[in-house]
Amino acid sequence: MTALTALAADTPSLVQSVDWLAITPVVVPAAVALLVLVADLFLPEARKPVLGWISVAGLAAATAALLPLRAGDRATFCLTADPAACSYTADHFALVVQFLVLAGALVTALLSVTVVRESRIPAGEYWFLLLSSAAGAALLPASRDLATLIVALEVASLPAFALVGMRRGDRLSSEAALKFFLSSVTATAVSLMGVSLVYAATGTLHLTRVADRLEDVPGGLDTLAMAGVALTLVGFAFKTAAVPFHFWVPDTYVGAPLPVAGYLSVIGKAVGFTGLILVTVIAFPAYSDVWGPALAVLAALTMTLGNTAALRQSADRPHSAVRLLAWSSVGQAGYLLVPIAAAAYSGRDQIGSTVAYALMYAAVNLGAFAVAALVARTKPLHRISDYRGLYAERPAAALSLAFFLLCLAGLPPGIIGLFAKVTVFRSAVDAGLGWLAVVMAVNVVIALYYYLRWTALLFRTPQTDGETPARTKAPWPVAAAIALTAATALILSGAPQLVLRFAAGSLFPL
């Protein structure tokens, strides 16, 4: 018995401690999702709107839970034999992206309250899916092993398929959900194949350990490792809507409820780019000579095709406003790829430029979708021409949308958009990617045309055809979402250093 006791004392414990405070931003939306799903079974139909407010409160609480973690020095689910290898790390990179995800989901929830109440959308299922997706999206930036990364990616993505198809009896919604599902499942299958090959070559799933072992891969496994890296990157390129993996975007945005389209344009994109950043700069720096040029080419193709397609949208075509925002988001994805490609040449500190740009983009793009949701209440065809004379009908909404579009274009008074583009441009120049900087400059000029064309339309004389345009009072949750995003964009334009400081230093621990 004494020998057994001594042996037990010398054997390291296999029980991992859990830092509950570190994982609170993920646990809260997941717990509220379960609460909403159960409450939906017992609430009468007339009381179902309360589920939306519970969800809004849960997302607000999850966002507030980031404050105690602001030091960025927590980690949990670490290996007992190697405390430095952890599956969950609440560093500054994770916290910033979690703030983007949870705050964006909060705005989406505000936009959804009215849509769920007025449409034929089952409330319990909708809020459960939105909260579940937000929990997965919040988990992903803190994931530091490939298994957790893939699980988080799917927890964020799978509910989104159902959210897109929530409008029962709508053919566009069903087609959009199917196209989104098939493309995402393909991406997941490719990613899993890549991860399995990387694991076969390295024998580990933790990102830091993968990086160490890829530095010295045996000759017989080098081809296997390179194939694994390539397939993993291809899978994440699907999630970011990079060309040529972008084909699902326009139809999905058109078929989805507008709050869900806004959610996908910001949170869905953040999920893809976060995963891409983690696998490139943390796990695969040894193969930067492979993924660096590939991502640079993808960035150039993505921004060019996205902006060119947005330029071709006809103002009178049904759903043209949503399609323009969809193609614009593809073009913006190209800009977001630039600093990641630059990190292959000049170090992972360039990643801060992508994070800074993503924060700007999240605020203004969600704001644009919020105004679109308001306009769609009286003009459901979602045409760009429907916005003609919006200033005469809704001055505050028109001014907000004009400011959002100017931020996306990078023009004053949208100072934050201009500064964010400059930081991305500078990352390409500093990395020696002069040709990519030129391509970006050309695309910024192309984008100016369609952003300014839409902006000018807001202040033109409305075409009423002798009829007084219908006026309805804006639901206060939609008005609150517009006001919140507009105030955020104004504050960031007045004090751009609040965001741009992320571009000046490393977000990852040394």
Secondary structure, DSSP 8 states (H G I E B T S, - for coil): -HHHHHHHHHS--------HHHHHHHHHHHHHHHHHHHHHHHS-GGGTHHHHHHHHHHHHHHHHTTGGGTT--EEEEE-SS-TT-EEEEE-HHHHHHHHHHHHHHHHHHHHHHHHHHHTT--HHHHHHHHHHHHHHHHHGGGB-BHHHHHHHHHHHHHHHHHHHT-STT-HHHHHHHHHHHHHHHHHHHHHHHHHHHHHHHHS--BHHHHHHHHTT--GGGHHHHHHHHHHHHHHHHHHHT-TTS-TTHHHHHHHS-HHHHHHIIIIIHHHHHHHHHIIIIII-GGGHHHHHHHHHHHHHHHHHHHHHHHHT--TTSTTHHHHHHHHHHHHHHHHHHHHHHHHHHH-GGGHHHHHHHHHHHHHHHHHHHHHHHHHTTT-TT--GGGGTTHHHH-HHHHHHHHHHHHHHHT-TT-HHHHHHHHHHHHHHHHTT-HHHHHHHHHHHHHHHHHHHHHHHHHTS----TTS--------HHHHHHHHHHHHHHHHHHH-THHHHGGGSS-SS--
